[in-house]
Amino acid sequence: MKRRTLLQTGAAALATAALATQAQSTVTLKFHTFMAPSSNVWLNMHKAWMAKVEKESGGRIKFEAYPAMQLGGTPVQLFDQARDGIVDIVWTLPGNTAGRFPRVEVFELPFIMTNAEATSRAYWEYVQTMAPDEFKDVQVIALQVHGPGVIHTADKAVKSVADMKGLKMRAPTRQVTKLLGALGATPVGMPLPNIPDALSKGTINGAVIPWEVVPSVKVQELTKFHAEFDPAGGALYTTTFVMAMNKAKYNSLPADLKKIIDNNSGIETSGWLGKTQNAGDPAGRKTASDRGNTIYTVGAAEAQEFRRASRAIEIEWVEDMNKRGFDGKKLLDGARALIDKHTAAQNKPAAKAKK
């Protein structure tokens, strides 16, 4: 009996020790993205998020951080790098692979967004409730959009739809490519890092990107004209992003470390990422104004012309969803309702403050 008791006690002690070792284990995660190491996104979003996770884990989660595709491959391959476990976490555009994640393209339709924080929160809730299997191959950490898209051109100012005619314009995603085509431009799809070379060689006449990205790709030096939209008339477009983790890696984490990742995932993290990216717009705009570049603001009335020219894109997207077996109108109406809901919630504190 004594021997049996001793064996049982020893086994229990070993099990406890094993659990304690697991609980105190350190995990290193590889984070990979295409953004430049000097960019607002990398410095104020990605590095800040990693630092927060490391701190909350007591240093038991550590990151190897790789901006600018330092681990190899192309921006288009990032999502699959996370899915396949080549890296652990990525931040990328679903739209890098045209049509692969069609339901989230609703947030890239012309004039649908309000601001990046509210729209990012809506995007997260939309995927959870209306498209839960859109990113089924990965563990989704956050979903966000950037601030209002801006038109940047090298040699010709854009003040109306007519001014877009014939311009070769870089587009980030399928829906923005369609938008530029509808406005009369010749769209050229390419990842963000390719913009400087394409502008300097004249392969493109301009690009559409938010203000905050401008300095990281030197667009303020390679273009002279910028067309932004008065918020009263709506935002021309935005782009969707996903921060995703390899499922097997996530599932292999001890419960307490998994909880740290969970605490830094979801709607709050999505909203924070959108807000932080949007907050970089003024600094990006200043780099253009400091050079004496011409910045034109498209007024609310003028924006109607852009709205009319791009109306067919929304109809096409609804029809495309219907062909894929989804209810396109339901998805569009649902996305709009969620954007309105989160925008109204965001504006409530401001309304109370005025009273």
C-alpha positions in Angstrom: 0.0 0.0 0.0 2.8 2.3 0.9 4.6 1.7 -2.4 1.4 2.3 -4.3 0.8 5.5 -2.4 4.3 6.7 -3.1 3.9 5.9 -6.8 0.6 7.8 -7.0 2.1 10.7 -5.1 5.1 10.7 -7.4 2.9 10.6 -10.5 0.8 13.5 -9.2 3.9 15.5 -8.5 5.3 14.9 -12.0 1.9 15.9 -13.5 1.8 19.1 -11.4 5.4 19.9 -12.4 4.6 19.3 -16.1 1.6 21.6 -15.9 3.7 24.2 -14.1 6.4 24.0 -16.7 3.8 24.4 -19.5 2.2 27.3 -17.7 5.6 29.1 -17.4 6.7 28.2 -21.0 7.8 31.0 -23.3 6.4 31.1 -26.8 8.0 33.0 -29.7 5.7 34.1 -32.5 6.8 35.3 -35.9 4.9 38.4 -37.1 5.2 39.1 -40.9 3.8 42.0 -43.0 4.5 44.1 -46.1 4.5 47.4 -44.4 7.8 49.4 -44.2 9.6 49.6 -40.9 9.3 53.4 -40.9 5.5 53.4 -41.5 2.8 54.5 -39.1 1.2 51.1 -39.4 4.3 49.3 -38.3 5.4 51.6 -35.6 2.1 52.7 -34.0 -0.1 49.6 -34.7 1.9 46.4 -35.2 4.8 47.1 -32.8 2.4 48.6 -30.2 0.1 45.6 -30.4 3.1 43.2 -30.0 4.5 45.2 -27.0 1.1 45.1 -25.3 0.8 41.3 -25.7 4.4 40.8 -24.5 3.7 42.9 -21.4 0.4 41.3 -20.5 2.0 37.9 -20.9 4.8 38.8 -18.5 7.3 38.3 -21.3 6.1 34.7 -21.9 5.0 35.6 -25.4 7.8 37.1 -27.4 7.7 38.2 -31.0 10.1 38.1 -33.9 9.0 41.1 -35.9 9.5 41.1 -39.7 8.2 44.2 -41.7 8.7 44.7 -45.4 8.4 41.0 -46.3 11.7 40.2 -44.7 10.8 36.5 -44.4 10.4 36.3 -48.1 7.5 35.8 -50.5 5.2 38.6 -51.8 2.4 40.5 -50.1 -0.1 38.4 -52.0 1.2 35.3 -50.2 0.9 36.6 -46.7 -2.5 35.1 -45.8 -1.4 31.6 -46.9 1.9 32.0 -45.0 -0.2 32.3 -41.8 -2.6 29.5 -42.9 0.2 27.1 -43.7 2.3 27.9 -40.6 5.3 29.4 -42.5 4.8 32.3 -40.1 2.6 32.7 -37.0 0.8 36.0 -37.5 0.3 38.3 -40.5 -1.3 41.6 -41.2 -2.5 41.8 -44.8 -5.2 42.8 -47.3 -7.8 40.1 -48.1 -8.2 42.0 -51.4 -4.6 41.0 -52.4 -6.2 37.8 -53.8 -9.1 39.1 -55.9 -12.4 37.5 -55.2 -11.1 35.0 -52.6 -12.9 36.8 -49.7 -15.8 38.3 -51.6 -18.2 39.0 -48.7 -15.9 41.4 -46.9 -15.5 43.4 -50.1 -18.7 45.1 -49.1 -16.6 47.5 -46.9 -14.6 48.5 -50.0 -17.6 49.6 -52.0 -17.6 53.4 -52.9 -18.9 55.8 -50.3 -19.9 53.1 -47.8 -17.5 53.9 -44.9 -17.8 56.7 -42.3 -14.6 56.7 -40.4 -12.0 53.9 -39.8 -12.8 53.2 -36.1 -16.6 52.8 -36.6 -16.2 50.9 -39.9 -13.6 48.6 -38.4 -16.0 47.7 -35.5 -18.8 47.1 -38.1 -16.4 44.9 -40.2 -15.6 42.7 -37.1 -19.3 42.3 -36.2 -20.3 41.7 -39.8 -17.8 38.8 -40.2 -18.9 37.3 -36.8 -22.6 37.5 -37.6 -22.9 37.4 -41.4 -19.8 35.7 -42.8 -18.4 33.6 -40.0 -16.6 31.2 -42.3 -14.9 33.9 -44.5 -11.6 33.4 -42.8 -12.1 29.8 -41.5 -8.5 28.7 -42.3 -7.0 31.0 -39.7 -7.5 32.3 -36.2 -8.7 35.9 -36.8 -7.2 38.4 -34.4 -8.6 41.7 -35.8 -10.4 43.1 -38.8 -10.0 46.8 -39.8 -10.1 49.4 -42.5 -8.0 52.5 -43.1 -9.1 56.1 -43.3 -10.8 57.7 -46.3 -9.0 57.0 -49.6 -7.3 59.9 -51.4 -6.4 60.4 -55.1 -2.7 61.2 -55.7 -1.5 62.2 -59.2 1.9 63.1 -60.6 1.1 65.7 -63.3 -2.6 66.4 -63.4 -5.0 67.7 -60.8 -8.2 65.8 -60.2 -11.2 68.0 -59.4 -14.0 66.1 -61.2 -14.7 62.7 -62.6 -13.8 64.0 -66.1 -10.2 64.6 -64.8 -9.8 60.9 -64.1 -10.1 60.0 -67.8 -7.1 58.3 -69.2 -5.0 58.3 -66.0 -3.2 55.0 -65.2 -4.0 54.7 -61.5 -2.8 52.1 -59.0 -5.6 50.2 -57.2 -5.2 48.0 -54.1 -8.2 45.6 -54.5 -10.8 44.3 -56.9 -13.5 46.7 -55.9 -11.2 49.7 -56.0 -10.0 48.6 -59.4 -13.6 48.6 -60.6 -14.2 52.0 -59.0 -11.3 53.6 -60.9 -12.5 52.0 -64.1 -16.0 53.4 -63.5 -14.4 56.9 -63.0 -12.7 56.7 -66.4 -9.2 55.8 -65.3 -7.1 52.9 -66.4 -6.7 50.8 -63.2 -3.4 49.1 -62.5 -3.5 46.5 -59.6 -0.3 46.3 -57.6 0.8 45.9 -53.9 1.7 49.0 -52.0 5.5 48.5 -52.0 5.5 48.7 -55.8 4.1 52.2 -56.0 7.3 54.2 -55.8 9.0 52.4 -58.6 5.8 52.5 -60.8 5.4 56.3 -60.2 9.1 57.1 -60.9 9.1 55.1 -64.1 5.7 56.5 -65.3 4.1 53.0 -65.3 1.3 54.7 -63.4 0.2 58.4 -63.3 -1.1 58.2 -59.7 -2.4 56.0 -56.9 -5.2 55.9 -54.4 -4.1 55.4 -50.8 -5.0 57.1 -47.5 -2.9 60.0 -46.3 -1.2 58.1 -43.5 0.5 55.7 -46.0 1.9 58.5 -48.2 5.3 59.0 -46.4 6.1 55.3 -46.2 6.1 55.0 -50.1 7.3 58.6 -50.7 4.1 59.5 -52.7 4.4 63.1 -51.5 7.7 63.3 -53.4 6.5 61.4 -56.5 3.2 63.3 -57.0 2.2 66.9 -57.1 -1.6 66.8 -56.8 -3.9 65.3 -54.2 -7.7 65.1 -54.2 -9.4 64.4 -50.8 -13.1 64.3 -50.1 -15.0 66.5 -47.7 -16.3 64.2 -45.0 -19.8 65.8 -45.5 -19.8 64.1 -49.0 -18.6 60.8 -47.8 -15.3 58.8 -48.2 -14.4 57.7 -51.8 -13.4 54.2 -50.6 -11.4 52.2 -48.0 -9.6 48.9 -47.9 -10.1 46.0 -45.6 -7.3 44.3 -43.6 -7.0 41.2 -41.5 -4.6 40.3 -38.7 -4.6 36.5 -38.6 -2.8 33.8 -36.8 -2.0 30.2 -37.7 -4.7 28.0 -36.2 -2.5 25.2 -35.1 -0.1 27.6 -33.4 -3.0 29.3 -31.6 -4.4 26.0 -30.5 -1.0 24.8 -29.2 -0.8 27.7 -26.7 -1.3 27.1 -23.0 -4.7 28.3 -21.9 -3.4 31.3 -20.1 -1.4 32.5 -23.1 -4.3 31.8 -25.4 -6.4 34.1 -23.2 -3.8 36.9 -23.6 -4.2 36.6 -27.4 -8.0 36.6 -27.0 -7.8 39.7 -24.8 -6.0 41.4 -27.6 -8.3 40.2 -30.4 -11.8 41.1 -31.4 -14.0 44.2 -31.8 -12.0 46.5 -29.5 -8.7 45.6 -31.1 -10.2 46.1 -34.5 -11.6 49.5 -33.6 -8.3 50.5 -32.1 -6.3 49.5 -35.2 -8.7 51.4 -37.4 -8.6 54.5 -35.2 -4.8 54.4 -34.9 -4.3 54.1 -38.7 -6.8 56.9 -39.3 -5.0 59.1 -36.7 -1.9 59.0 -39.0 -3.7 60.9 -41.8 -2.9 64.4 -40.6 0.8 63.7 -40.4 0.8 62.1 -43.9 -1.1 65.0 -45.3 1.4 67.5 -43.8 4.2 65.8 -45.7 2.5 66.8 -49.0 1.5 70.3 -47.9 5.0 71.0 -46.6 6.4 70.3 -50.1 4.0 72.8 -51.6 1.9 70.2 -53.3 -1.6 71.1 -54.4 -4.3 69.6 -52.2 -7.9 69.9 -53.6 -10.9 69.1 -51.5 -13.8 67.6 -53.4 -17.0 69.2 -51.8 -20.2 67.3 -50.9 -22.0 68.5 -54.0 -19.1 67.6 -56.3 -18.9 64.2 -54.6 -22.3 63.3 -56.0 -20.8 63.1 -59.4 -18.4 60.5 -58.2 -21.2 58.7 -56.4 -23.3 58.5 -59.6 -20.4 57.3 -61.7 -19.6 54.5 -59.3 -23.2 53.4 -58.5 -23.0 50.4 -60.8 -20.2 48.8 -58.7 -22.5 48.3 -55.8 -25.1 46.7 -58.1 -22.5 44.4 -59.6 -21.3 43.3 -56.2 -24.8 42.4 -55.1 -25.3 40.4 -58.3 -21.9 38.7 -57.8 -22.8 37.6 -54.3 -26.2 36.2 -55.5 -24.3 34.2 -58.1 -22.0 32.8 -55.4 -25.1 31.6 -53.4 -25.2 34.5 -50.9 -28.0 37.1 -50.5 -26.1 40.2 -51.8 -28.7 42.7 -50.7 -28.9 41.3 -47.2 -25.1 41.5 -46.9 -25.0 45.0 -48.2 -27.9 46.2 -46.0 -26.4 44.4 -43.0 -23.0 46.1 -43.5 -24.6 49.5 -43.8 -26.7 49.0 -40.7 -23.7 47.9 -38.7 -21.6 50.9 -39.9 -24.5 53.2 -39.0 -24.8 51.5 -35.6 -21.2 51.9 -34.7 -20.9 55.4 -36.1 -23.9 56.5 -34.0 -22.4 54.8 -30.9 -19.1 56.6 -31.5 -20.8 60.0 -31.9 -22.9 59.7 -28.7 -20.2 61.0 -26.3 -19.6 64.0 -28.6 -23.3 64.8 -28.6 -23.5 64.6 -24.8 -20.5 66.9 -24.5 -22.1 69.6 -26.5 -25.1 69.6 -24.2 
